[in-house]
Amino acid sequence: MSDTTRVRIDLSAPTMPFRRFWRSTGFSPAELLLEPEMRQTLAYVGGVPNRGIEYMRVHYMLDLVTASSFGQYDWSRLDAAIDVMLEHRIRPFFELMGNPSYIYSDFNDVGQAHHWRDFMSEMAERYRSRYGVEELRAWYFETWNEPDIWWKLGGETGFNNYYDACSEALKAVDPQLKLGGPGVARRTPPIFKSFLAHCDTGTNLFTGETGVRLDFISVHEKGARKHAEDLTPNSLSIIRPEMMAVDYIREHHPRFAGLPFVNDECDPQIGWHLYHTWHGMPYFAGLAAKIVDQHQRLMIDGEGVDYEVLSNDNGFVGHWGHRTHLTYFGKRPVRAAQAEHKTDIAALEARRAEPEPFDLVKKPALSVMELLGLLSDRRFDLGGQGLDPDRNGLGAIATALGGTDQPSGASVLLYNSVDRIWQSGESTVALDFSGLQPGAYALASFRIAHGKGDPFTVWEDLGAPDLPNAAELAAMRMAQEPALSIEHLQIGGAKAEHELKLVIPLPPLA
């Protein structure tokens, strides 16, 4: 694009609330929380500014509990896993998924459903006592992950019994604990419809009442199908099926239409274990920013959806091409996850007894979360300024810094991202700041682009070492942070404005 796009940010203009709905990530399996690779990963993730990643959604958490019989549980490993999360400023987006010592087999068995209710009640009471009620109220509790694929304990009726057990147990400990679901993978599948119908007009197994409480509704929608090739993610193909789910709820269960909506596996492509080089490149950062902006513009602003959480599965341990925040260098093989998984406690303890050395390097996937974390909770309206990111890829999010009555500055995220992996080019943007109060200012610019905040290119230039030495690691870590430039300004008199002209390559972030 040769023309300059002008974006005007008037600090004297009214602002509007801006919910940080993208503040979550996830991975599998939960046993990794007890291993040093994940503990080091959480040190990075939990350090994102302003709790820009506040929640972590982890599969098979309840597999860490072992059972000698119904009602006889060893919680020590799950205690340690949650301790690790909270120590790193990460809260559980707690999937009630897993099977202590695999003693549960069918929730159509009313006796097993009652045992599960007691198990859930013991868990909630344990963590209320351990961490405090206010902390527990800040968590989300969610159903078994993707029950349309992974639920094996009694079909749709068994799933509804399981949900009733979870609901009654959590409610008995504290009615303010949040529970929702069903986190399905296949666009409005039968179990999604039967679950909503049960919560709306079904009979609660434990109380006999009509309907069961539901605090949020969750789905999984991604931008490209599972494929070994580098398919181009289609960001709008995430929005469209999400709206199909919203429209279904509005039509068939209108009393749920105002519930918070969640996509807690909003990933560009299905399949964590498939290797796609662009996962390690600046392209991914621009795409992540665009997905956040699209949800704000198209679903929250455009459709009035109460969009509470947009999560991803970037929390895994993996290499450049995996869907991860960091790239891992070590001799221990990366575990394949998001497949048929069975927690092996003995193997876990053997690995913990003999840890292997490893190193981590930050990827643009984490850097973009850090930059998003610098945005505030009050945003400026940029509508009507010629931005058309869904067509040409150039978009912006602008938020106010300082007081709400008269902001002292602004934090602006610019992205250039089109739905074509290898497309290149550049755009010129002029940011016009007006309504500035007279005084001294510092203008800091962070950039992610080819050669800027781009350790993958450094790794390639080093010959792509599988186990880099200390000097090679240092070189990659020097390149892992967004490129920073600072300009000092003096705004005075009647000027009260400043223009910043930027050339934004494709794909980048600034």
N, C-alpha and C positions, 0 to 999 in steps of 0.2 A: 504494500500500500504506500503510495508516494505522498498523498495528502496528509496534512497534520490533523490529528483528532484533538480537539480542545475539550478539556474536562475542567469545569469551573467548580471550585470548592469555596463556598462562602461561609466563613466561620461565624458570621452574624445570623445565618439562616437557622430556622428551627431544626432540631434533630429528632430522631425517632428511635424507639428501643431496638436493640440488635441482640438477639439471643445467640449465644455461642453454642449452637446446636450440633456442631461437628466435633465435640470434645471427647470422643471415645475411639478406642481401637480394640483389637482382639487377636486371639491366636488359639492354637490347640497343640498338644493337650495340656491339662492343668499340671501334670507332674513336672513340666519344665520350670514351674515357679520354685521348685525345690533345688534347682541346679544353677550353677554359677553363671552360665551363659544368659539365662533369663534375668537373673538378679542384676547383672551388669546392664542388660537392655533396659530394665526398669529405671536404672539410675539416669539414663538418657531421657527416656520417655517422661518420667515424672518431673524432669527438670525443664520441660517446655514452659515458657513464660506464662504467668497468670493462669496456671492450671489449664493451659490450652489443651492438654489431654488429661482429663479428670477421671475417666472411667476405662476399665478394661474388661472386655467380655471374653471369657475363657471357657472352652469346651471341657466337659468331663470333670468338673470341679468335685462332684460328689463321689467320683471313683477314688479320691484320696482318703475317703472314710472307709475303714474296714469294719466288718461285722462278724461276730462269732455266732449271732442269731438275731432274730428280730428284737429290737430294743437294746441290744448289747453292741455298742459302737465305740471304735477308737477314732477320736477326732484329731489326733496330734498332727497328722500331716496336713490336713485342711487348715488347722489353726496356723501352722507355720507358713502355708501358702498365702493366706490372707494377711498375716503379719508382714510378709515381704511386700505385698502390694501397698498396704497402708504406710509402711515405713518410707516408701518412695512416692508418697502423695498421690497414689492411685486408688480409686474406689472400685469395688466390684460392680459390674453390671452382671449380676449373678444369675447365670443359667442354672436352673434347678435340674441339672443333667448329670447323670451318672448313677451307678448302682453299687452300693457298698458290698464288696465281695460277691457281687452278682447273685444276691439272695432273692431279689424281686424278679418275678417272671410274667405276671399277668394281672393288670389292675382291673380286669373284669371280676377278679376274685375280691369280693368286698372286704374280706379279712386283710388282704395285702394292702388295699387302699387305706384301711384304718391304720395299719402299721406305718404306711408312708406318711399319713397325717401326723402321727406321733413323732416320727423321725424329723419331719419338717419343724414341728413345734420345738423339739429339743434343740435343733440347730438354731432357730431364731432366738430362743431364750438364751442359749449359750453365747451368741454373739452380741445380744443386747447387754448381757452382763459383762462381756469381755471388752466391748468398745463403746458402750453407751448408746442410749436410745436415739439421740440426735444424729449420731454417726450412721446408725442403722437406717434411719429415715431418709438419709441422703442416698442410699443405695437403690438400685433397681433390681427387682427379682423378676425373672422371665422363665417361660416354659422351656422344656426340652428343645434343643436346637433342631430346626428344620424337621418337624415331626412328619411331614409328608415324605421324607426320605428315611430318617433315622429312628423313628419311633417303632419299637418292636415289642411293646409290652401290653398289647391288647386292643389294637385298632382304634377307631374313633371313639367308641364308648369307653374303652380303657383310658384313652387320653383325657376325656372329660372327667372321669373319676379321679384321675391323677391331678387334674387342675383343681377340682373341688377340694381335694386333700391339701394341696399347697395353699389354697386360699384360706380355708378354715384354720389351718395351723398358724399361718402368719397373722391372721386377723386376731386370733386368740392371744397372741403375744403382744401385738400392737396394731390396732386398726389402721394406723397411718403408714404402715409399710406398703410400698408400691409393688403391685404384681400385674403382669400383662403377658402378652404373647400374640400369636403363636410362633412368630419367626419362621414363616414358611418360605420355601425356595421357589416353588413353581406357581406362577401367577394365579391367585385365588383358587387353589386346589380344593378338592372336597373336604379335607380336614380343616381348612381355613373356614369354610362355610359352616360346617357342622359345629366347630368350636364357637363361632360367633353366635350361632343359633342357640347353643346350649347356654352361653353366658346371658343371652337376651331373654329367652323364654323357656329354657330347659329346667329340669328339676335338679336341685342341688342334692347330691348323694347323701350328705351329712345332715342337712337341716330340713329337707323336704320343701324348701321354699322355691319359688319360681325365680329363675335367674341367679347368676353368680357375679360378684363384683369383677370389674375389669378396669384397670387404671390406665393402660395404654395398649395400643395395637401395633404389632411389629411385623415387618415383612423383610425379605431379602431380594433386592433387585440389583443387577450388575450390568455393565456396559457392553460386554461381548461374551459370546458363548465359550465354553471350554474348548480349547484347541491348542495343538502343539505349535502352530505357526503364530507369528506376530500379527494377530488380527488387530485392526484399529478399533479401540473402544468408541462406542457411540454414546456420548454423555446424555443426550436426550432420550435414549432408549432406557435409561434408568428412571427418568421422570414419568414417562408415559405409562408403564405398568404400575408404578406407584399410584398414579391417579386412577387407574382402573380399580385398584383396591379401595381407594378413598370413595370413588363413585359407587362401588358395590355396597360399602358400609352406609353411605348416605341413602341409598335406595332401599336396602333391605333391613337395615338396623339403624334407623334415624336417631334413636336415643344415644347411640355410640358415635354419632357424626362429629361431635365436638371433642372426642377424646384425643389426647396427645398421640401423634403418629411417629413411628420409628422405623428407619431402615438401618438395621445394625450389622449388615454386611453389604455396604454400598461400595463395591469394588469395581474397578474398570473392567476386569475380566474374571470369569469363573476359573477356579483351579489354582490354589496356592503353589502346588508342587511343580506346575509347568513353568518352564524357564522362558522369560521374555526380557530381553536386554533392556528395553525401555523402562523397566521398573527401577533401574539404577541410574537413569539419566534425568537431566533437567525437564524433559518432556513430562515426566510424571508429576513434577511440582506444579507446572502450569495447569495440567488436567485436574489435579486435586482442587486447586483454587477455583477453577471454572465450575466444578461440580457443586461446591459450596455456594457460589454465587447464583447458579441456576436454581438451586433449591430455594434460596431466599426470594428471587425474583418471580419464579414461575409457580411455586407451590404456596409459599407463605404469603407473599404480596398478591399474587395473581389469583390464587384459589382459596385463600383464607384457611389453609391447613395449619393446625396447631402442631408444627413440626418440631418435635422435642429433641430427638437425638438422631444424628447421622453418624454411624460408626463405620469402621472398615476393619479388614483383617490384615493390617500391616504389622501387627505385633509379633509375628513369627521370628524364629531364628533361621537365617538363610543367607544365600549368596546374592550377588548383584542382581541377577535376573528374577529372584524370588520377590514376592510381595511383602517386603519388610522395610522397617525404618533404618536398619543398619545392615551392613554386609559383614559376614562372619568369616574369619580365617582361623582354621584349626584342623587338627587331624581327625577329630571325632566326626563321623558322618552326620549331616543334618537329618533329623527325623522327618520322614514323610508323614504328613498329617492331613486332616480333612478327608480321610479315607476310613475304611473299617478299622476301628481302633479298639484295643482292649488294654487297659492299664495293667502292667505287670509290676506289682509292688517289689518283688524280689529283684528284678532287673533294675528298677529305679534305685533301690538301695545300693546295689553293686556299683552303679555309675557314680552315685554320691560318694562312695567310699574311695573311688579312684578318679578324681577329676583330671581333665586334660587341659593343658594350656591353650589359650585362644586369644584372639584380638577382634575388635569391632571397629568399623569405620562408618561414620554417619553418611547417609544418603540424602539426596534432595527430598525424598519422601518425608523425612523427619524435619528437614530445614523449613519446608513449607508450613508444617504445623507450628513451628516456632514463630514464623512471620505472621501467620493467622492469629497466634496468641498475642501479638502486639496490637491487634485491633481492639477497640473499646466496646462497651455495651450501648453506645449511642452512635447512630449512623446518619450521614447526610443523604438526602434524596438526590441521586444523580440521573433521574429520569429526564427524558427530553433533551439530552445533550449529544445525541448522535452516536452513542455507543450501541453496538449491535453484535454482542459477543457470540450469540447463537448462529450468526451468519459468517462473521469474519474473524471471530476468535478473540478480539480485543475487548477486555472488560476491566472494571474497577470496582472496588469496595472502599468507601471512605468513611472513617469514623472520627469522632471528636475526642480530643484530649483535654483534660481539665474539667472545669465546672460545666454543668448543663446549661446555665444561663448564658455564659459567655465563654466558650471554649478557648483555651490558651494555645491550641494547635490542632493538628490533624494527623491521623495515621492512615495512609492510603496504600492499598494493595492493588497493583496493576498486573494483569496477566495477559498472555498472548497464547492462545491454545485453540487449535482447530482439530476436528476429528479426522486427522490424517497423520499417521505416525511420522513419516519421513518428510513431510512438507516443511519448507524453510522460507525465510523472507524476513522482513522487518516492518515495523510501524513506527511512525513518529507521533509522539504524544506531547501536548503542552498542558501541564497542570497549572491552572491559574488560581492562586490562592488570594482571596479577598476577605475583607472584614478583619484584617489583622490589627491588633492593638500595637501602638508604637512601642519599640523596644528591641532587644537583642534576641535573635533566634539562631538555632542550629538546625540545619536541614540534613538529616541522615538518610542515605539511600542504601538499601541492601539489594543485591542482585543475585539471581540464580539463572544461569544461562550456560551455554557451552564455554568451558574454561573458567567459569565463575561459580563457586559453590558446587564444583563438579569433580569429585574425587575419582569417578569412574574413568574419565579421560586420562588422569594422571596414572592410574593403575595400568591402563592400556599402554601408555607411553613407557612405563617401566618394564614392559614385556609380559604383563599379565601374570605376575607370580602367584602361585597357589598358596604359598606360605611366605609372605613378604618379611624381609628382615627389618631391623629397627629403623634404618634410614628410609626404607621404602614406606613403612607405616607412617613415619613422620611427614613424608612428602604428601601422602594422601590426606593426612589429618590437617595439614596446612591448607589444603584445598577444599575441605569438607564444609567450611562455613560460607554463608553467602558473602559475596564481595561487598565491602563497606566503603562508602565515601561520605565525607562530612563537609558541608559548606556553612560558614558562619555569616549571618545576615544581620543588618541593622535596618529595621523598619521604622520610619519616622515621618512626621508631618502628615500631609494629606495622602501620602502614597498608599499606605495600608494594604498593599497587595504585592504579590511576587509571582513571576512566571518561571516555571521549571520545565525545560524542554528535554525530553528523553527519546532516544531511539531504542525501541524495544524489539529485539530479535525474536524470531519464532523458532522454537518455543522458549519462553523465558518467564521470569517473575521478577517484579521490582516493588 
